[in-house]
Amino acid sequence: MLLLVTLVLLGTHPCWAHQLFGLGGGHYFSSSDYDHDITGLRISIGYPMLKSVQVHFDTYWDSQHGASGGKIQELNLWPGEHITEVHGSFKAFLRQLIFCTNWGRCIPFGDKYGNEFSAFPSQEGQVLTGIFGQYGLLGLKSIGFTWDFPLEEITTTQPTVK
């Protein structure tokens, strides 16, 4: 029996060690890049759920993960700005995600409804470096977050807009 458990754990994707928020089920996805920081996000919203997520790493957009359709909303981060916490809610599907940055911005996607959650890095100075989860035919069913230290230095001064 112990051998069977060991073999199952060895075949498990490393992201499963992190917490998933939501009911889960469906197709698994993962979006991370160890050579680039996250510089933006696209979330597709189709009432009443979040349909898909897409992560921008430095100079390119990763694949869109989730169901097709919905209205796309975008978050673009300034140089030196990083996501430092995530809040959200879910029922059968994800209903809301709120991304907060080191500059005090909190950007909501979707509407709060159902079970609420919050995700933070385990160590001070860490930022969001990846997103993973599961999706079904209609939208995102669960989501999880990976945290690490940023490649680009965190800045506390916001750019001035002219």
TORVO-594297 format. One record per residue (C-alpha): residue number from 1; residue in one letter; x, y, z. Coordinates in pm, 1 decimal, padded with zeros to 6 digits, always signed. Example, Ala and Ser with C-alpha at 12.3 -4.5 7.8 and 13.67 -1.06 7.14 Angstrom:
PT / 1 / a / +01230.0 / -00450.0 / +00780.0
PT / 2 / s / +01367.0 / -00106.0 / +00714.0
END
This chain:
PT / 1 / m / +00000.0 / +00000.0 / +00000.0
PT / 2 / l / +00282.6 / +00240.6 / +00088.6
PT / 3 / l / +00443.5 / +00169.3 / -00248.6
PT / 4 / l / +00117.5 / +00258.1 / -00425.5
PT / 5 / v / +00087.8 / +00588.8 / -00236.6
PT / 6 / t / +00449.8 / +00674.1 / -00320.2
PT / 7 / l / +00396.3 / +00603.5 / -00690.7
PT / 8 / v / +00081.5 / +00817.7 / -00696.7
PT / 9 / l / +00262.3 / +01108.9 / -00529.5
PT / 10 / l / +00557.2 / +01084.9 / -00769.3
PT / 11 / g / +00319.7 / +01113.6 / -01064.7
PT / 12 / t / +00137.3 / +01414.5 / -00922.6
PT / 13 / h / +00186.5 / +01759.0 / -01076.9
PT / 14 / p / +00386.0 / +01984.2 / -00837.8
PT / 15 / c / +00117.3 / +02255.0 / -00837.5
PT / 16 / w / -00119.6 / +02026.8 / -00650.7
PT / 17 / a / +00089.0 / +02094.1 / -00340.5
PT / 18 / h / -00056.0 / +02446.0 / -00352.2
PT / 19 / q / -00412.1 / +02525.8 / -00247.6
PT / 20 / l / -00691.7 / +02526.3 / -00502.7
PT / 21 / f / -00993.0 / +02753.3 / -00447.3
PT / 22 / g / -01324.6 / +02638.1 / -00594.1
PT / 23 / l / -01504.4 / +02309.0 / -00641.9
PT / 24 / g / -01267.6 / +02182.2 / -00911.3
PT / 25 / g / -01318.4 / +01922.6 / -01179.5
PT / 26 / g / -01260.0 / +01937.6 / -01551.8
PT / 27 / h / -00941.5 / +02014.1 / -01739.2
PT / 28 / y / -00623.9 / +02114.8 / -01557.5
PT / 29 / f / -00423.9 / +02424.5 / -01662.0
PT / 30 / s / -00105.9 / +02593.6 / -01547.6
PT / 31 / s / +00043.9 / +02925.8 / -01649.7
PT / 32 / s / +00390.6 / +03011.5 / -01522.0
PT / 33 / d / +00729.1 / +03122.7 / -01653.8
PT / 34 / y / +01035.4 / +03107.9 / -01431.4
PT / 35 / d / +01227.8 / +03351.5 / -01654.1
PT / 36 / h / +00972.8 / +03637.8 / -01663.0
PT / 37 / d / +00755.7 / +03826.3 / -01415.3
PT / 38 / i / +00379.8 / +03860.2 / -01457.8
PT / 39 / t / +00305.5 / +04196.7 / -01618.3
PT / 40 / g / -00065.6 / +04164.3 / -01689.6
PT / 41 / l / -00380.9 / +03953.8 / -01685.8
PT / 42 / r / -00685.8 / +03902.8 / -01906.1
PT / 43 / i / -00999.9 / +03761.2 / -01751.4
PT / 44 / s / -01302.6 / +03668.5 / -01960.4
PT / 45 / i / -01634.6 / +03719.1 / -01781.2
PT / 46 / g / -01963.8 / +03562.4 / -01885.3
PT / 47 / y / -02244.1 / +03617.8 / -01638.6
PT / 48 / p / -02251.3 / +03474.3 / -01379.6
PT / 49 / m / -01902.5 / +03320.2 / -01389.1
PT / 50 / l / -01542.8 / +03379.1 / -01489.4
PT / 51 / k / -01484.1 / +03195.3 / -01814.5
PT / 52 / s / -01107.8 / +03209.5 / -01874.0
PT / 53 / v / -00774.8 / +03354.8 / -01764.1
PT / 54 / q / -00466.9 / +03457.2 / -01961.4
PT / 55 / v / -00135.0 / +03572.8 / -01813.4
PT / 56 / h / +00104.7 / +03826.1 / -01966.6
PT / 57 / f / +00472.4 / +03752.7 / -01896.8
PT / 58 / d / +00708.9 / +04040.0 / -01978.5
PT / 59 / t / +00673.5 / +04053.1 / -02359.5
PT / 60 / y / +00419.6 / +03779.9 / -02446.3
PT / 61 / w / +00073.2 / +03648.4 / -02359.2
PT / 62 / d / +00053.9 / +03286.8 / -02243.3
PT / 63 / s / -00228.4 / +03065.1 / -02371.0
PT / 64 / q / -00585.2 / +03145.0 / -02272.7
PT / 65 / h / -00709.6 / +02885.0 / -02022.9
PT / 66 / g / -01078.6 / +02812.1 / -01974.8
PT / 67 / a / -01395.7 / +02835.3 / -02178.8
PT / 68 / s / -01445.8 / +03054.1 / -02482.8
PT / 69 / g / -01668.9 / +03359.3 / -02496.1
PT / 70 / g / -01747.4 / +03631.0 / -02247.7
PT / 71 / k / -01628.8 / +03988.3 / -02216.3
PT / 72 / i / -01252.0 / +04028.0 / -02174.9
PT / 73 / q / -01117.7 / +04266.6 / -01912.0
PT / 74 / e / -00748.1 / +04340.6 / -01879.8
PT / 75 / l / -00508.8 / +04439.8 / -01601.5
PT / 76 / n / -00173.1 / +04586.8 / -01702.3
PT / 77 / l / +00097.6 / +04627.1 / -01439.8
PT / 78 / w / +00350.0 / +04910.2 / -01439.6
PT / 79 / p / +00725.1 / +04832.8 / -01423.5
PT / 80 / g / +00801.9 / +04747.9 / -01061.0
PT / 81 / e / +00435.8 / +04674.5 / -00979.7
PT / 82 / h / +00351.1 / +04319.1 / -00874.5
PT / 83 / i / +00046.0 / +04127.0 / -00754.7
PT / 84 / t / +00081.5 / +04063.7 / -00381.2
PT / 85 / e / -00257.6 / +03917.2 / -00286.3
PT / 86 / v / -00566.6 / +03768.5 / -00449.5
PT / 87 / h / -00924.4 / +03749.9 / -00322.0
PT / 88 / g / -01224.7 / +03588.9 / -00481.2
PT / 89 / s / -01547.2 / +03392.9 / -00457.4
PT / 90 / f / -01697.8 / +03080.2 / -00611.5
PT / 91 / k / -02006.5 / +02860.1 / -00625.9
PT / 92 / a / -02003.1 / +02587.6 / -00891.9
PT / 93 / f / -01769.7 / +02816.3 / -01092.9
PT / 94 / l / -01541.3 / +03105.5 / -01002.4
PT / 95 / r / -01748.2 / +03421.3 / -00968.5
PT / 96 / q / -01493.5 / +03689.6 / -00877.5
PT / 97 / l / -01119.5 / +03751.1 / -00860.9
PT / 98 / i / -00963.0 / +04063.1 / -00708.9
PT / 99 / f / -00591.3 / +04117.7 / -00770.7
PT / 100 / c / -00412.0 / +04359.9 / -00534.6
PT / 101 / t / -00067.2 / +04503.5 / -00603.2
PT / 102 / n / +00224.0 / +04640.2 / -00404.9
PT / 103 / w / +00106.6 / +04989.2 / -00507.6
PT / 104 / g / -00225.2 / +04949.3 / -00328.2
PT / 105 / r / -00433.5 / +04892.9 / -00642.1
PT / 106 / c / -00706.2 / +04625.7 / -00616.6
PT / 107 / i / -00867.9 / +04536.7 / -00948.3
PT / 108 / p / -01189.5 / +04326.6 / -00941.7
PT / 109 / f / -01309.0 / +04089.1 / -01214.3
PT / 110 / g / -01665.4 / +03957.1 / -01187.0
PT / 111 / d / -01911.8 / +03985.5 / -00900.5
PT / 112 / k / -01876.3 / +03857.5 / -00544.8
PT / 113 / y / -02107.8 / +03564.1 / -00479.5
PT / 114 / g / -02076.3 / +03242.7 / -00281.2
PT / 115 / n / -01778.7 / +03116.7 / -00085.4
PT / 116 / e / -01503.5 / +03375.4 / -00041.6
PT / 117 / f / -01128.5 / +03311.6 / -00029.2
PT / 118 / s / -00800.5 / +03500.2 / +00001.3
PT / 119 / a / -00452.6 / +03398.6 / -00111.4
PT / 120 / f / -00121.2 / +03547.7 / +00001.3
PT / 121 / p / +00244.7 / +03454.4 / -00041.9
PT / 122 / s / +00408.0 / +03257.4 / +00239.0
PT / 123 / q / +00701.5 / +03499.1 / +00274.8
PT / 124 / e / +00728.0 / +03877.2 / +00274.4
PT / 125 / g / +00858.0 / +04008.3 / -00057.6
PT / 126 / q / +00708.4 / +03728.6 / -00266.7
PT / 127 / v / +00468.6 / +03808.1 / -00552.4
PT / 128 / l / +00234.4 / +03619.4 / -00783.1
PT / 129 / t / +00439.5 / +03419.9 / -01035.1
PT / 130 / g / +00187.4 / +03170.8 / -01171.1
PT / 131 / i / -00175.9 / +03066.2 / -01189.0
PT / 132 / f / -00314.0 / +02714.2 / -01215.3
PT / 133 / g / -00650.3 / +02546.7 / -01179.2
PT / 134 / q / -00929.2 / +02361.7 / -01353.6
PT / 135 / y / -01199.5 / +02458.9 / -01602.5
PT / 136 / g / -01507.9 / +02302.4 / -01755.4
PT / 137 / l / -01720.0 / +02362.3 / -02062.1
PT / 138 / l / -01873.5 / +02680.0 / -01916.3
PT / 139 / g / -01584.3 / +02837.8 / -01726.8
PT / 140 / l / -01323.7 / +02830.6 / -01450.1
PT / 141 / k / -01403.4 / +02577.8 / -01175.1
PT / 142 / s / -01101.8 / +02626.8 / -00947.3
PT / 143 / i / -00789.1 / +02837.4 / -00924.7
PT / 144 / g / -00461.0 / +02837.8 / -00736.8
PT / 145 / f / -00160.5 / +03065.2 / -00719.4
PT / 146 / t / +00216.6 / +03024.3 / -00707.5
PT / 147 / w / +00428.1 / +03280.7 / -00528.6
PT / 148 / d / +00800.3 / +03353.4 / -00547.4
PT / 149 / f / +01040.3 / +03644.1 / -00535.0
PT / 150 / p / +01019.7 / +03873.6 / -00839.5
PT / 151 / l / +01291.7 / +03885.5 / -01101.8
PT / 152 / e / +01241.8 / +04261.7 / -01137.9
PT / 153 / e / +01295.6 / +04478.5 / -00831.6
PT / 154 / i / +00978.5 / +04586.8 / -00653.5
PT / 155 / t / +00935.2 / +04962.8 / -00649.6
PT / 156 / t / +00719.4 / +05168.2 / -00416.0
PT / 157 / t / +00705.8 / +05479.4 / -00635.0
PT / 158 / q / +00431.5 / +05494.3 / -00891.7
PT / 159 / p / +00497.1 / +05654.6 / -01230.2
PT / 160 / t / +00362.0 / +06002.5 / -01284.7
PT / 161 / v / +00107.7 / +06038.7 / -01561.6
PT / 162 / k / +00149.8 / +06351.2 / -01774.1
END
